[in-house]
């Protein structure tokens, strides 16, 4: 048997909302870095920070500037510090800016061996407008659970399966310390008793950031990623959030577009 999942989420985006989302994203990643044992969080100025989670993923360690115009000198200073301090973790790191490729930033990155350039889409959608409907045929036993610190082992194991990543990596990114953050909620979707999707919401002010949407390989292309994202949006809207944002992979981009997200910026990451 199947049932139809209907979630109303829609809205318009403005430049001020995009700027708010960018700063809320940095606040969320900084909160994660500050929560994990041994993590590093150093903010040079509003919108510019040196962060390290200790997980072996460049995207969660490094120098992050979310101002509309990068401060090159400060980025350079923090990059020199990152090379030393993140180097102690023995994990890859990055320099990430909100703008497109920049010659001076690229030179700073190259000086630290960060020669690979990738673009990361920032996607946003408003939550306070008239609703759009998500319809999907899912197993009757489909449920979404909200998780807290006591569920961290289960959450980390589900993240490892969904991202096909080593357990030790996801033990850090799915830790009890992260799930205990104010405004943080983990999500686990199940169908017929099996885990089919994960998600993490981080609320900051009127924004909700969506992180760690994953689906195990054998469960992909069945609507589970869209369904758990929709559940996060619905819960965030009930809690008063006005704006949702996320960074999308190439695999997930069409799913988020279907849910009403729109790419508003392409950020640049040097690794």
C-alpha positions as CSV (number, residue, x, y, z in Angstrom):
1,X,0.0,0.0,0.0
2,X,1.1,3.6,-0.5
3,X,0.1,7.0,0.8
4,X,0.6,10.5,-0.5
5,X,2.9,12.8,1.4
6,X,1.8,16.4,1.1
7,X,3.9,19.3,2.4
8,X,3.3,22.9,1.8
9,X,6.4,24.9,1.2
10,X,7.0,27.8,-1.1
11,X,8.1,31.5,-1.1
12,X,10.1,34.2,-2.8
13,X,13.8,35.1,-2.3
14,X,15.3,38.6,-2.0
15,X,18.9,39.8,-1.9
16,X,18.6,40.5,1.9
17,X,17.3,36.9,2.4
18,X,20.3,35.5,0.5
19,X,22.7,37.5,2.6
20,X,20.9,36.3,5.8
21,X,21.2,32.7,4.5
22,X,24.9,33.0,3.8
23,X,25.6,34.3,7.3
24,X,23.3,31.7,8.9
25,X,25.2,29.0,7.0
26,X,28.5,30.1,8.5
27,X,26.9,30.3,12.0
28,X,25.7,26.7,11.6
29,X,29.1,25.3,10.5
30,X,30.8,27.3,13.3
31,X,28.5,25.8,15.8
32,X,29.3,22.3,14.6
33,X,33.1,23.1,14.7
34,X,32.7,24.4,18.2
35,X,30.7,21.4,19.4
36,X,32.8,18.5,18.3
37,X,35.5,17.4,20.7
38,X,38.8,19.1,19.8
39,X,37.2,21.3,17.1
40,X,38.5,24.7,16.2
41,X,36.5,27.9,15.8
42,X,38.1,31.3,15.3
43,X,36.2,34.3,13.9
44,X,38.3,37.1,12.5
45,X,35.4,39.4,11.7
46,X,31.6,38.9,11.2
47,X,31.3,36.6,8.2
48,X,34.9,35.3,8.2
49,X,36.1,32.4,10.2
50,X,38.7,29.7,10.6
51,X,36.8,26.4,11.4
52,X,37.9,22.8,11.8
53,X,35.8,19.8,12.8
54,X,38.7,17.3,12.5
55,X,36.7,15.1,10.1
56,X,38.7,14.2,7.0
57,X,36.6,16.3,4.7
58,X,38.0,19.5,3.2
59,X,34.5,21.1,3.2
60,X,34.3,21.2,7.0
61,X,37.8,22.4,7.7
62,X,39.3,25.7,6.6
63,X,38.8,29.4,6.0
64,X,35.3,30.5,5.2
65,X,34.3,34.0,4.0
66,X,30.6,34.7,3.4
67,X,30.8,38.4,2.8
68,X,29.7,39.5,-0.7
69,X,33.2,40.8,-1.3
70,X,36.0,38.6,0.2
71,X,38.6,40.3,2.4
72,X,41.7,39.0,0.7
73,X,44.3,40.2,3.3
74,X,42.4,38.7,6.2
75,X,41.7,35.5,4.2
76,X,45.5,35.2,3.6
77,X,46.2,35.7,7.3
78,X,43.7,33.0,8.3
79,X,45.0,30.7,5.6
80,X,48.5,30.9,7.1
81,X,47.0,30.1,10.5
82,X,44.9,27.2,9.1
83,X,47.9,25.6,7.5
84,X,49.5,25.4,10.9
85,X,46.6,24.6,13.1
86,X,44.5,22.4,10.9
87,X,47.7,20.7,9.8
88,X,47.9,19.3,13.3
89,X,44.6,17.5,12.7
90,X,46.1,15.8,9.6
91,X,43.0,16.4,7.6
92,X,42.3,18.2,4.3
93,X,41.1,21.7,4.4
94,X,39.8,24.5,2.1
95,X,39.4,28.2,1.5
96,X,35.8,29.0,0.6
97,X,34.5,32.3,-0.5
98,X,31.0,33.4,-1.5
99,X,32.0,34.9,-4.8
100,X,33.3,33.4,-8.1
101,X,36.9,32.5,-8.7
102,X,39.2,35.3,-7.6
103,X,42.8,35.7,-8.8
104,X,44.2,36.9,-5.5
105,X,42.3,34.3,-3.4
106,X,43.5,31.6,-5.9
107,X,47.1,32.7,-5.4
108,X,46.7,32.5,-1.6
109,X,45.2,29.0,-1.9
110,X,47.9,27.8,-4.3
111,X,50.6,28.9,-1.8
112,X,49.1,26.3,0.5
113,X,48.7,23.6,-2.1
114,X,45.0,24.3,-2.6
115,X,44.9,24.2,-6.4
116,X,41.6,22.5,-7.1
117,X,38.6,24.8,-7.7
118,X,35.0,23.7,-7.3
119,X,31.8,25.6,-7.3
120,X,29.1,25.0,-4.7
121,X,25.5,26.2,-5.2
122,X,23.7,28.0,-2.4
123,X,20.1,27.2,-2.7
124,X,17.3,29.0,-0.8
125,X,13.6,29.1,-0.5
126,X,11.1,31.1,1.5
127,X,8.8,29.4,3.9
128,X,6.3,32.1,4.7
129,X,4.4,32.3,1.3
130,X,1.6,30.3,-0.2
131,X,2.3,26.6,-0.3
132,X,3.5,24.4,-3.1
133,X,2.6,20.7,-2.8
134,X,4.9,17.7,-2.8
135,X,3.2,14.5,-3.8
136,X,5.0,11.2,-3.6
137,X,4.1,7.6,-3.4
138,X,5.8,6.1,-0.5
139,X,5.4,2.9,1.5
140,X,2.6,3.0,4.0
141,X,5.1,2.3,6.8
142,X,7.2,5.4,6.0
143,X,7.9,7.5,9.1
144,X,10.2,10.4,10.0
145,X,11.7,10.6,13.5
146,X,13.3,13.6,15.1
147,X,16.5,12.8,17.0
148,X,18.4,14.2,19.9
149,X,21.7,13.6,21.6
150,X,20.7,10.2,22.9
151,X,20.2,9.0,19.3
152,X,23.7,9.9,18.1
153,X,25.0,6.4,17.6
154,X,22.0,5.5,15.5
155,X,22.3,8.8,13.6
156,X,26.0,8.4,12.9
157,X,25.5,4.9,11.6
158,X,22.7,6.0,9.3
159,X,24.9,8.9,8.0
160,X,27.8,6.5,7.3
161,X,25.4,4.2,5.3
162,X,23.8,7.1,3.4
163,X,27.0,8.8,2.5
164,X,29.0,5.6,2.0
165,X,31.6,7.0,4.4
166,X,33.7,5.5,7.1
167,X,32.0,5.2,10.5
168,X,34.7,7.2,12.2
169,X,34.0,10.2,10.0
170,X,30.3,10.2,10.7
171,X,30.8,9.5,14.4
172,X,32.1,13.1,14.5
173,X,29.5,14.7,12.3
174,X,26.6,12.8,13.9
175,X,27.8,13.2,17.4
176,X,25.8,13.8,20.6
177,X,27.5,17.2,20.9
178,X,26.1,18.3,17.6
179,X,22.6,17.0,18.2
180,X,22.7,18.8,21.5
181,X,23.2,22.2,19.9
182,X,20.5,24.8,20.4
183,X,18.4,24.8,17.3
184,X,19.7,21.4,16.1
185,X,17.5,18.5,15.2
186,X,18.5,15.2,13.6
187,X,16.1,13.4,11.3
188,X,15.8,9.7,10.5
189,X,13.4,8.4,7.9
190,X,12.4,4.8,7.9
191,X,10.3,2.6,5.6
192,X,9.2,-0.9,6.6
193,X,11.6,-0.7,9.6
194,X,14.7,0.1,7.5
195,X,16.5,3.5,7.5
196,X,16.0,5.2,4.1
197,X,17.2,8.8,4.7
198,X,18.8,11.2,7.1
199,X,18.8,14.9,7.6
200,X,20.0,17.6,10.0
201,X,18.3,21.0,10.6
202,X,20.2,23.9,12.2
203,X,18.0,26.8,13.1
204,X,19.4,30.3,13.5
205,X,17.0,33.3,13.9
206,X,14.4,33.1,11.1
207,X,16.5,30.7,9.1
208,X,16.9,26.9,8.9
209,X,19.9,25.3,7.3
210,X,19.5,21.8,5.9
211,X,22.5,19.5,6.2
212,X,23.4,15.9,5.8
213,X,20.5,14.7,3.6
214,X,21.6,11.2,2.6
215,X,20.0,8.1,1.2
216,X,21.6,4.6,1.1
217,X,22.5,3.6,-2.4
218,X,19.9,0.8,-2.7
219,X,17.1,3.3,-1.6
220,X,17.9,6.2,-4.0
221,X,15.6,7.5,-6.7
222,X,12.5,6.4,-4.7
223,X,11.6,9.8,-3.2
224,X,13.1,9.4,0.2
225,X,15.5,12.3,0.1
226,X,12.7,14.7,-1.0
227,X,10.4,13.3,1.7
228,X,12.8,13.8,4.6
229,X,13.7,17.3,3.3
230,X,10.0,18.1,3.2
231,X,9.5,16.9,6.7
232,X,12.4,19.2,7.9
233,X,10.9,22.2,6.0
234,X,7.4,21.5,7.5
235,X,8.8,21.3,11.1
236,X,10.9,24.4,10.6
237,X,7.9,26.3,9.3
238,X,5.9,25.3,12.3
239,X,8.7,26.6,14.5
240,X,8.6,30.0,12.8
241,X,11.4,29.8,10.2
242,X,11.0,32.1,7.3
243,X,13.8,30.9,5.1
244,X,15.5,27.6,4.3
245,X,18.9,27.2,2.7
246,X,21.3,24.4,1.8
247,X,24.3,23.6,-0.3
248,X,23.5,21.0,-2.9
249,X,25.5,18.2,-4.5
250,X,25.0,17.6,-8.2
251,X,23.0,14.5,-7.4
252,X,20.5,16.3,-5.2
253,X,20.1,19.6,-7.1
254,X,17.1,18.5,-9.2
255,X,15.4,17.2,-6.0
256,X,15.7,20.5,-4.2
257,X,14.5,22.4,-7.3
258,X,11.4,20.2,-7.3
259,X,10.9,21.2,-3.7
260,X,11.0,24.9,-4.6
261,X,14.6,25.8,-3.9
262,X,16.5,28.0,-6.3
263,X,20.2,28.5,-6.8
264,X,21.0,32.1,-5.9
265,X,24.8,32.0,-5.7
266,X,27.7,29.7,-6.7
267,X,30.4,29.8,-4.0
268,X,34.0,28.9,-4.8
269,X,36.0,26.3,-2.8
270,X,39.8,25.8,-3.1
271,X,41.0,22.4,-1.9
